[in-house]
Amino acid sequence: MKHGPLQAAQLNAFEADGFVVLSDLFSAAMLDEVRSLLDPLFSRFNELPTHVRRDLGAEHRDSLEAEARSAEINRPTSLEPRLRASGVFRVCRAVARQLTGHAAAYTFDHAIYKTPNNQRPTHWHQDQAYSGHRRVLNTVHFWVPLQEATLQNGCMQFVPGSHLSGPVPHVHHPNGHTLHVNAPAEEHIRVCPVPIGGCTIHGPLTMHYTGPNVSAEIRRAWILHFGPWGRLSKYRPRILIDRIARLAGIEPRATPHAMKASS
């Protein structure tokens, strides 16, 4: 691992559990900057192109509600480029480089605003299920709440060590937007509240969930993904070799499920 903001114990936790919780990574000014850039996008959510917005809280594919319960904007950095110059973005990229041991670059981002008194959770899943790749990419995913994240407003919950079991089959939710798996046993779940200025980091095989926002305020979160190959990850040599092998009828060799060798 390269030198960076994380201590040895945090690096070890990420390796063993598949996630780590950081309590003091960003200043209040950094979060205010991001919020000032994201809030205007969500204020005109219904005017955004349909391919970048969706309601993760919708019950069915054709549900039409006046206000999205769990409004999501995909790649807000493409709509508001100043986000890529923000302090939060720069700090996350530096931490990603430490975790991957490479010159990590941006691969993806999205933001989710859950409305107050909202009974819709984000169901249990692995991010890998959304990747479209059989071979897992070596990425790290930052979940940055723009306020204190609590059990009441929908903080992250993880299953420690779940990344070691590899990809798990998912099913589509009736809303057509989300994938999920059955909820794990309660004793295996770790609830991870985060103070303002903190975040969680996980890998794409780590099982996670956020509960309903039953608080009186919007729960804002910006999620950023970084990896050694950036947005070109799907074109990296190992991926191309596997695709050629499948075309030739040869099953690609398995990748170890340890976090260093996975996405």
Secondary structure, DSSP 4 states (H G I P E B T S, - for coil): ---SS--HHHHHHHHHHSEEEESSSS-HHHHHHHHHHHHHHHHTGGGS-TTTEEETT-SSTT---SS-TEEEEE-HHHH-GGGGGSHHHHHHHHHHHHHHSS--EEEEEEEEEEPTTB---EEEE-GGGGT--SSPP--EEEEEESS-B-TTTT-EEE-TTGGGG-----EE-TTSS-EE-PPPPGGG-EEE-B-TT-EEEE-TTS-EEE--B-SSS-EEEEEEEEETTGGGGGGSHHHHHHHHHHHTT-PPPPPP-SGGG--
